[in-house]
């Protein structure tokens, strides 16, 4: 009975710590380091039906998540939807952010803190950008599992629940610890099982910054050429009219 009780406590604790059992996210960064993020959180519909009066799981709805990002500096809510798929209730939210710092600030006091984690973008000695994202585990979750559950039990219970992250960058990926890299779209992808996120996870990508300068120079050169062509056209037209 103690094992069952602790097992149920672990499930509830997992939900409270991470806000969901399944998580999917696609983040797109622009060259000025603003961006958009679409994230979907899902929880088993049978688990949602286990509650009763004052069920905390009832707070798992689109409006609650939307409110977390309302009136936050540098954050713009774009859209949201709720749907069912493969026995899970999913809530999908799309937001835009002006800076990474705004995204982090918006999640400090929300249930999404555990899913967003800590993000930073810095420059290295070669002048490239280094993206680092840390997902922090829970010592409480780790302690409880060490007493009652082996790693095999954790994998059996939560191994099928996945957290998936996708990062689309505005330039070439130089190095990354991603599970999968799509060079054609400058996309890095990670997948973690829920059973593994009780410990800290770190996602890193180093991507080119120099290309931004090349793009700016190309745009500037194109504008100059067009302006010069217009000037020549006007001069020739004026001469033609004089004749």
GUBA-548518 format. One line per 8 residues: their letters; for each residue x, y, z of N, C-alpha, C, O, CB. Coordinates in steps of 0.2 Angstrom, whole numbers. Last residue first. Glycine has a CB too. Example, Ala and Ser with C-alpha at 12.3 -4.5 7.8 and 13.67 -1.06 7.14 Angstrom:
<atoms>
SA> 64 -11 35 68 -5 36 64 0 39 67 6 40 70 -3 29; 66 -28 39 62 -22 39 66 -16 39 71 -17 42 57 -22 45
</atoms>
This chain:
<atoms>
XXXXXXXX> 78 336 -376 79 336 -383 72 337 -387 72 337 -393 82 329 -386; 73 336 -363 76 342 -366 77 342 -373 76 347 -377 83 343 -362; 70 322 -362 64 327 -362 67 334 -365 63 338 -368 61 328 -355; 82 317 -361 78 315 -367 73 320 -368 71 322 -373 75 308 -366; 87 321 -349 90 323 -355 86 322 -362 86 326 -366 97 320 -356; 78 315 -341 78 322 -341 81 325 -347 79 329 -350 81 325 -335; 82 301 -343 75 304 -345 75 311 -346 71 314 -350 70 301 -340; 94 301 -338 93 300 -345 87 302 -347 86 305 -353 94 293 -347
XXXXXXXX> 91 304 -324 96 308 -328 95 308 -336 94 313 -339 103 307 -326; 83 293 -321 80 300 -321 84 305 -325 82 309 -328 80 302 -314; 92 282 -323 86 283 -327 83 290 -327 81 292 -332 81 278 -324; 102 286 -313 104 286 -320 98 286 -325 98 290 -330 108 279 -322; 94 284 -302 97 290 -303 99 291 -310 97 296 -313 103 291 -298; 91 270 -302 85 275 -303 88 282 -305 85 286 -309 81 275 -296; 103 265 -301 100 264 -307 94 269 -308 93 271 -313 97 257 -307; 106 269 -287 110 272 -293 107 271 -300 107 275 -304 117 268 -293
XXXXXXXX> 96 262 -281 96 269 -280 100 272 -286 98 277 -289 99 272 -274; 101 249 -284 94 251 -286 94 258 -286 91 261 -291 89 248 -281; 113 249 -277 113 248 -284 106 250 -287 106 253 -293 114 240 -286; 110 251 -264 114 256 -267 113 255 -275 113 260 -279 121 256 -265; 102 240 -261 99 246 -261 103 251 -265 100 256 -268 98 248 -254; 113 230 -262 107 230 -267 103 237 -267 101 239 -273 102 224 -265; 121 234 -252 123 234 -259 118 234 -264 118 238 -269 128 229 -260; 112 231 -241 115 238 -242 117 239 -249 116 244 -252 120 239 -237
XXXXXXXX> 111 217 -243 105 221 -243 107 229 -245 104 232 -249 101 221 -237; 124 213 -241 121 212 -247 115 216 -248 114 219 -254 119 204 -247; 126 217 -228 130 220 -233 127 219 -240 127 224 -244 137 218 -233; 117 209 -221 116 216 -221 120 220 -226 117 224 -229 118 219 -214; 123 196 -224 116 198 -227 115 205 -227 112 208 -231 111 194 -222; 135 198 -217 135 197 -225 128 199 -228 128 202 -233 137 190 -226; 130 198 -204 134 204 -207 134 204 -215 133 209 -218 141 205 -204; 125 186 -203 121 191 -202 124 197 -205 120 201 -209 119 193 -195
XXXXXXXX> 136 178 -204 132 178 -210 127 184 -209 125 186 -214 128 171 -210; 142 178 -191 145 182 -197 140 183 -203 141 187 -207 151 179 -199; 136 169 -183 134 176 -182 136 180 -188 133 185 -190 136 180 -176; 132 152 -182 136 158 -185 132 165 -184 126 165 -185 137 156 -193; 130 144 -167 128 145 -173 131 152 -176 133 156 -172 120 146 -174; 130 131 -156 134 136 -158 132 137 -165 133 133 -169 142 135 -157; 119 125 -143 120 125 -151 125 131 -152 124 137 -149 113 126 -154; 114 113 -131 118 118 -133 118 118 -141 118 113 -144 125 117 -130
XXXXXXXX> 105 109 -116 105 109 -124 109 115 -126 108 120 -124 97 110 -127; 105 99 -102 107 105 -105 108 104 -113 110 99 -116 114 106 -103; 95 94 -88 97 93 -95 99 99 -98 97 105 -97 91 90 -99; 96 87 -72 97 93 -76 98 90 -84 103 86 -85 102 97 -74; 83 74 -68 90 77 -68 91 82 -73 87 82 -78 96 71 -69; 71 71 -72 72 72 -65 79 75 -64 80 78 -58 71 66 -61; 70 67 -85 70 74 -84 70 76 -76 70 82 -74 65 78 -87; 68 54 -88 75 56 -87 76 64 -85 81 66 -83 79 55 -94
XXXXXXXX> 55 51 -89 59 47 -84 66 50 -83 69 49 -78 59 40 -85; 52 57 -101 50 60 -94 54 57 -88 55 60 -83 42 59 -93; 65 58 -112 59 54 -109 58 57 -103 62 60 -100 61 46 -108; 68 70 -125 70 67 -118 64 63 -116 58 65 -118 72 72 -113; 76 75 -140 70 72 -137 72 69 -130 77 65 -130 68 66 -142; 80 89 -150 81 85 -144 75 81 -142 69 84 -143 84 89 -138; 86 97 -165 80 93 -162 83 89 -156 88 86 -157 76 89 -167; 89 111 -175 92 106 -170 86 103 -166 81 107 -164 97 110 -165
XXXXXXXX> 90 118 -191 86 116 -186 89 110 -181 92 105 -184 79 113 -189; 93 123 -204 97 126 -198 92 124 -192 91 128 -187 98 133 -198; 88 117 -215 84 122 -212 87 125 -206 83 128 -202 77 118 -210; 99 109 -219 95 113 -224 91 118 -221 90 123 -224 91 108 -228; 103 102 -207 107 107 -210 103 112 -215 105 118 -215 113 104 -213; 96 96 -194 94 97 -201 97 103 -204 95 109 -203 86 98 -202; 101 85 -182 102 92 -185 100 92 -192 102 87 -196 109 94 -184; 97 77 -166 96 77 -174 97 84 -176 95 89 -173 89 75 -176
XXXXXXXX> 100 79 -153 100 72 -156 99 72 -163 101 67 -167 93 69 -153; 113 92 -150 106 89 -152 106 82 -154 111 80 -157 103 94 -158; 124 98 -147 123 92 -144 116 89 -145 114 84 -142 124 92 -136; 133 107 -160 127 106 -156 127 99 -153 130 94 -155 121 107 -160; 141 119 -171 141 113 -166 135 113 -162 132 118 -161 147 113 -162; 135 127 -181 142 125 -181 143 119 -177 146 114 -179 147 131 -178; 122 131 -192 124 127 -185 131 125 -186 133 121 -190 119 122 -184; 119 146 -200 122 139 -200 124 137 -193 126 141 -189 128 139 -204
XXXXXXXX> 104 155 -195 110 154 -199 113 147 -197 110 143 -194 116 160 -197; 93 156 -187 93 160 -193 100 159 -197 100 162 -203 92 167 -191; 86 140 -181 90 146 -181 91 150 -187 89 147 -193 97 143 -179; 74 132 -172 76 134 -179 80 140 -179 78 145 -176 69 135 -183; 73 118 -162 75 125 -162 77 127 -169 82 123 -172 81 126 -157; 62 108 -153 65 110 -159 67 117 -160 63 121 -158 59 108 -165; 60 95 -141 62 102 -142 65 103 -149 68 99 -151 67 105 -137; 49 85 -132 53 86 -138 54 94 -139 49 98 -139 48 83 -144
XXXXXXXX> 47 73 -120 48 80 -121 52 81 -127 58 79 -128 51 83 -114; 36 59 -119 42 62 -122 41 70 -121 36 73 -122 43 60 -129; 32 44 -111 31 51 -112 37 55 -114 42 54 -111 28 53 -105; 37 31 -110 34 32 -116 32 40 -117 30 42 -122 27 28 -116; 44 31 -97 48 31 -103 44 32 -110 47 35 -114 51 24 -104; 37 30 -85 37 36 -89 41 37 -95 41 42 -99 39 41 -84; 37 16 -81 31 21 -80 31 27 -84 25 29 -87 31 23 -73; 49 11 -86 43 8 -87 37 12 -86 32 12 -90 42 2 -83
XXXXXXXX> 58 20 -80 57 20 -87 51 16 -89 48 18 -94 64 16 -90; 56 17 -66 54 24 -69 54 24 -76 49 27 -79 60 29 -67; 60 4 -66 53 6 -65 51 12 -67 46 13 -70 52 5 -57; 74 6 -69 70 2 -73 62 3 -72 58 3 -77 71 -5 -72; 78 13 -58 78 16 -64 74 12 -69 70 16 -74 85 17 -67; 67 9 -44 73 8 -48 72 12 -54 67 14 -56 75 1 -49; 58 17 -31 58 15 -38 65 14 -41 70 18 -40 54 19 -42; 60 21 -18 55 17 -20 55 13 -27 52 8 -28 48 20 -19
XXXXXXXX> 71 29 -17 69 25 -11 64 20 -13 65 14 -11 65 30 -6; 73 36 -29 78 32 -26 76 27 -21 79 22 -20 84 36 -24; 61 44 -29 62 38 -34 68 34 -32 67 28 -33 63 41 -41; 63 54 -20 58 49 -19 59 43 -23 57 37 -21 51 53 -21; 75 60 -25 75 57 -19 70 52 -18 71 46 -16 75 62 -13; 69 66 -37 75 61 -37 76 57 -31 77 51 -31 82 65 -39; 60 74 -32 58 69 -37 63 64 -37 62 58 -37 56 71 -44; 68 83 -25 63 80 -22 61 73 -26 60 68 -23 57 84 -21
XXXXXXXX> 76 88 -35 79 84 -30 74 80 -26 75 74 -25 83 89 -25; 72 89 -52 70 91 -45 73 86 -40 73 80 -41 62 90 -45; 81 98 -65 78 93 -62 75 94 -55 76 100 -53 82 86 -62; 80 111 -77 82 109 -71 78 103 -68 72 104 -68 82 115 -66; 87 113 -92 81 111 -89 83 108 -82 87 103 -82 77 106 -94; 95 126 -101 96 121 -95 89 120 -93 85 124 -91 100 123 -90; 103 131 -116 96 130 -112 97 124 -107 99 119 -109 91 129 -117; 112 141 -125 112 136 -120 106 136 -116 103 142 -115 118 138 -115
XXXXXXXX> 120 146 -140 114 146 -137 114 140 -131 116 134 -133 108 144 -142; 132 157 -145 131 151 -142 125 151 -138 124 155 -133 137 150 -137; 137 165 -161 132 164 -155 133 157 -152 133 152 -155 125 166 -158; 154 169 -164 148 166 -166 144 166 -159 146 167 -154 150 159 -168; 167 175 -162 162 179 -164 155 176 -166 151 179 -169 164 183 -170; 176 167 -156 176 167 -163 171 171 -166 170 172 -172 175 160 -166; 173 167 -143 179 170 -145 179 171 -153 183 175 -155 185 167 -142; 155 169 -142 161 166 -141 167 169 -144 166 175 -147 161 158 -143
XXXXXXXX> 141 177 -135 146 176 -141 152 173 -138 154 174 -133 147 184 -144; 125 170 -129 131 173 -129 136 173 -135 134 169 -139 135 171 -122; 110 167 -123 113 167 -129 119 172 -128 118 178 -127 109 170 -135; 101 156 -112 105 161 -113 108 161 -120 109 156 -123 111 161 -108; 88 150 -102 90 151 -108 95 157 -109 94 162 -106 85 152 -114; 81 138 -91 85 144 -91 88 144 -98 92 139 -100 90 144 -86; 64 132 -93 71 132 -90 74 138 -90 71 144 -90 75 126 -93; 52 128 -99 56 133 -102 63 132 -100 68 133 -103 53 140 -102
XXXXXXXX> 47 119 -90 48 117 -97 52 121 -100 56 119 -105 41 116 -100; 47 125 -77 50 119 -78 51 117 -85 56 113 -86 46 114 -74; 39 137 -81 46 137 -79 50 131 -80 55 131 -82 46 140 -72; 25 135 -82 30 133 -88 37 134 -87 41 132 -91 28 138 -94; 18 140 -72 20 133 -72 24 131 -78 26 125 -78 13 129 -72; 27 156 -67 22 152 -71 23 144 -70 29 142 -69 21 154 -78; 36 166 -64 31 164 -59 25 160 -62 19 160 -60 28 170 -56; 45 166 -75 47 165 -68 42 163 -63 43 159 -59 50 172 -66
XXXXXXXX> 41 168 -88 40 161 -85 42 160 -78 41 155 -75 43 156 -89; 45 180 -92 38 178 -92 36 172 -89 30 171 -87 35 178 -100; 59 180 -92 55 184 -87 48 182 -86 45 182 -81 56 191 -88; 61 172 -103 63 170 -97 59 173 -91 56 170 -87 70 170 -96; 56 181 -113 53 174 -113 55 172 -106 50 169 -102 56 170 -118; 65 192 -112 58 193 -110 54 186 -109 50 186 -105 55 197 -116; 77 186 -115 76 188 -108 69 189 -107 67 188 -101 80 195 -107; 76 185 -129 76 179 -125 74 181 -117 71 177 -114 82 175 -126
XXXXXXXX> 64 197 -135 71 195 -133 70 189 -129 65 187 -126 74 201 -129; 51 197 -140 56 202 -143 63 200 -141 68 202 -145 54 209 -140; 41 183 -145 45 187 -140 50 191 -143 53 190 -148 49 182 -135; 25 176 -147 31 179 -150 35 183 -144 31 185 -140 29 184 -156; 17 160 -146 18 167 -143 24 169 -147 28 166 -150 20 167 -136; 4 148 -145 9 151 -149 10 158 -147 6 162 -147 7 151 -157; 0 132 -138 0 140 -137 6 142 -142 11 139 -142 1 142 -130; -11 119 -136 -6 122 -140 -6 129 -140 -11 132 -141 -6 119 -147
XXXXXXXX> -14 105 -126 -16 112 -127 -10 115 -130 -4 115 -128 -17 116 -120; -22 89 -127 -17 94 -128 -19 101 -129 -24 102 -131 -14 92 -135; -25 75 -119 -28 81 -120 -22 86 -121 -18 86 -117 -32 84 -114; -23 58 -126 -20 64 -122 -24 70 -124 -27 71 -129 -13 66 -124; -26 48 -134 -28 48 -127 -25 53 -123 -26 53 -117 -25 41 -124; -23 53 -147 -20 47 -144 -20 47 -136 -16 45 -133 -12 46 -146; -28 69 -144 -24 65 -149 -21 59 -145 -18 60 -140 -19 69 -152; -38 83 -143 -37 77 -141 -33 73 -146 -35 73 -152 -43 73 -138
XXXXXXXX> -35 101 -141 -37 96 -145 -35 89 -141 -31 89 -137 -34 96 -152; -36 119 -141 -36 113 -137 -38 107 -141 -43 108 -145 -40 114 -131; -25 133 -145 -30 128 -147 -30 122 -142 -24 121 -139 -30 126 -154; -20 150 -149 -20 144 -144 -26 140 -146 -31 142 -149 -22 146 -137; -9 164 -153 -15 159 -154 -15 154 -149 -9 152 -146 -15 156 -161; -1 174 -148 -3 174 -155 -9 170 -156 -14 172 -159 2 171 -160; 4 186 -137 1 180 -138 -2 180 -145 -5 185 -147 -5 179 -132; 20 193 -134 14 194 -138 11 187 -139 14 182 -142 15 197 -145
XXXXXXXX> 31 200 -123 28 194 -126 21 196 -129 18 200 -126 27 190 -119; 37 212 -118 40 209 -123 37 202 -126 40 199 -130 47 207 -121; 30 209 -102 34 214 -106 37 210 -112 40 204 -110 39 217 -102; 13 202 -101 21 202 -100 25 206 -105 23 205 -111 23 194 -100; 0 201 -103 2 207 -100 10 206 -98 12 210 -93 -2 209 -94; 0 183 -102 -4 190 -103 0 195 -100 2 195 -94 -11 189 -101; 5 171 -99 9 176 -104 5 182 -106 8 186 -110 10 172 -111; -4 165 -91 3 166 -89 7 170 -93 12 173 -91 7 159 -89
XXXXXXXX> -15 165 -98 -15 170 -93 -7 171 -91 -5 176 -89 -19 169 -87; -13 153 -105 -13 159 -109 -12 165 -104 -9 170 -106 -20 160 -113; -15 143 -96 -8 144 -99 -8 151 -102 -3 154 -102 -7 138 -104; -29 146 -93 -24 146 -88 -17 147 -90 -13 151 -88 -24 140 -83; -35 143 -105 -35 150 -102 -30 151 -97 -27 156 -96 -42 151 -100; -33 129 -107 -29 134 -112 -29 141 -109 -24 145 -109 -33 135 -118; -29 120 -92 -33 122 -98 -30 128 -102 -25 131 -99 -40 124 -96; -28 113 -79 -24 112 -85 -29 113 -91 -32 109 -94 -22 104 -85
XXXXXXXX> -36 114 -68 -32 120 -70 -28 119 -76 -26 124 -79 -28 122 -64; -39 101 -65 -44 105 -69 -41 111 -71 -44 114 -76 -50 106 -64; -29 96 -56 -28 95 -64 -33 99 -68 -32 99 -74 -29 87 -65; -34 99 -44 -29 103 -46 -28 102 -54 -26 107 -58 -22 102 -43; -50 98 -39 -45 94 -42 -40 99 -46 -42 103 -50 -48 90 -48; -61 101 -31 -55 105 -30 -49 101 -33 -43 101 -31 -53 106 -23; -68 84 -31 -69 91 -29 -62 95 -28 -57 92 -26 -73 92 -23; -57 75 -42 -64 75 -38 -65 83 -37 -63 87 -41 -64 71 -32
XXXXXXXX> -48 66 -54 -49 71 -49 -56 70 -45 -59 65 -47 -48 77 -52; -46 57 -65 -46 54 -58 -47 59 -52 -48 57 -47 -38 52 -57; -47 63 -77 -53 61 -74 -53 58 -67 -58 56 -64 -56 55 -79; -33 65 -80 -38 71 -79 -44 69 -76 -47 73 -72 -39 74 -85; -30 52 -83 -27 55 -77 -31 61 -75 -32 63 -69 -20 57 -78; -36 50 -95 -38 46 -89 -36 49 -83 -39 49 -78 -36 39 -90; -29 59 -103 -36 61 -101 -39 56 -96 -43 59 -92 -40 60 -108; -12 64 -100 -17 58 -101 -24 60 -99 -25 62 -93 -14 52 -98
XXXXXXXX> -8 79 -107 -8 75 -101 -14 70 -102 -19 71 -106 -10 79 -94; 3 91 -115 -2 86 -115 -2 81 -109 3 80 -106 -1 81 -121; 7 106 -123 7 102 -117 2 97 -117 -4 99 -118 7 106 -110; 16 114 -135 10 110 -134 11 106 -128 16 102 -127 8 105 -140; 22 129 -142 23 124 -137 16 120 -136 11 124 -135 26 126 -131; 30 139 -152 24 136 -152 25 130 -147 30 126 -149 22 133 -159; 38 155 -153 38 149 -150 31 146 -150 26 149 -148 41 149 -142; 48 167 -161 42 164 -160 43 157 -157 48 154 -158 37 164 -166
XXXXXXXX> 59 181 -158 57 175 -161 50 173 -159 46 177 -156 62 169 -158; 75 190 -159 68 190 -157 66 183 -159 70 179 -162 64 196 -160; 88 190 -164 87 186 -158 80 187 -155 79 185 -149 92 188 -153; 89 195 -177 90 200 -171 88 197 -164 88 200 -159 85 206 -172; 86 184 -184 93 186 -184 94 192 -179 100 193 -177 95 189 -191; 75 174 -174 77 178 -180 84 181 -179 87 180 -174 72 184 -180; 71 157 -169 75 163 -168 76 167 -174 78 164 -180 81 162 -164; 58 147 -165 62 150 -170 65 156 -168 61 161 -166 57 151 -176
XXXXXXXX> 54 132 -157 56 139 -156 60 141 -162 64 138 -165 60 140 -150; 42 120 -153 46 123 -159 47 130 -157 43 134 -157 42 122 -165; 38 107 -142 40 114 -143 44 115 -149 48 111 -151 44 117 -137; 29 96 -132 32 97 -138 33 105 -139 28 109 -138 27 94 -144; 27 85 -119 28 92 -121 31 92 -128 36 88 -129 33 95 -115; 17 75 -107 21 76 -114 22 83 -115 18 87 -113 16 72 -119; 14 79 -94 17 72 -95 20 72 -102 26 69 -103 12 66 -95; 15 94 -85 12 90 -91 16 83 -90 21 83 -87 13 93 -97
XXXXXXXX> 21 102 -75 15 105 -78 12 100 -84 6 102 -86 16 111 -82; 31 98 -67 33 100 -74 27 102 -78 27 104 -84 35 93 -77; 27 98 -54 33 100 -56 34 102 -63 37 108 -64 39 95 -54; 14 92 -55 15 99 -52 22 102 -54 22 108 -55 14 98 -44; 17 80 -61 13 84 -65 14 91 -62 14 96 -66 5 82 -64; 25 74 -51 28 75 -58 24 80 -62 26 85 -65 28 68 -62; 16 73 -41 22 77 -40 25 79 -47 27 85 -48 27 74 -36; 7 64 -46 5 70 -45 11 75 -44 10 81 -47 1 71 -38
XXXXXXXX> 16 53 -47 13 55 -53 11 62 -52 12 67 -56 7 51 -54; 20 52 -33 25 53 -38 22 56 -45 25 61 -48 29 47 -40; 8 48 -27 11 54 -26 17 57 -31 17 62 -32 15 54 -19; 7 35 -33 2 40 -35 5 47 -33 4 52 -37 -4 39 -31; 18 29 -26 18 30 -34 13 35 -36 15 39 -41 16 23 -36; 15 30 -13 21 34 -15 21 35 -23 23 40 -26 27 31 -13; 4 21 -14 3 28 -11 9 33 -14 7 38 -17 3 29 -4; 10 10 -17 5 12 -22 4 20 -20 3 24 -24 -1 9 -21
XXX> 19 8 -7 22 8 -13 17 12 -18 18 16 -22 24 2 -16; 10 6 4 14 12 4 17 13 -3 18 19 -5 20 11 9; 4 -6 0 0 0 0 4 6 0 3 11 -3 -5 0 6
</atoms>
